């Protein structure tokens, strides 16, 4: 798989439950869309990731990546302490200046 470095950095941060490093993968003004909620900016993204880590202890396994125009779509197997674990989710990344500008997580 040819995964952009910043996405690899995000996967490594998640593996280590490092919310600060996770948020640093995003632009200051980045957006994350997950479970019908929008999280704006690095600080809010860090808090969202901390809460998710505490609640679900989420681990991601990259399965495949594809590109659709300007979006990198990473298919992942997501496991953790949630009902139905593991599940397959798609992470839709838009990159800008070698950082993540937006991330939308879908089923």
C-alpha positions, 0 to 999 in steps of 0.5 A: 500500500502506498499510504501518505506519510502523514496518514502513517503518522496518524496510525502510529499515534492511534496505536500508541493512544497519543492524542497530542501526536494524533492531533498534530497530524492535522492543520490548525483549522482541520475538521473531523466528521465522526458519528454525526459530529464535527470537531474543528481544529487541533485542540478539539480533535485532540479532545475527541481522540482522547475521549474515544481512546478512553471510551473504546481503546480504539485500534486501527488496522489498515486494509487498503487505500484508494484515491478519489480526486483529492481524497485518500480513502483508507479502509480500516479494521477498527477494534476496541471495547465497543459492541460489534468490535471489530468493524470495517470503516472508511477514513476519507482524508483530504490533505493540504500542505502535507497535513490532514485538512479534513477526515470523514469516518464512514461505515 
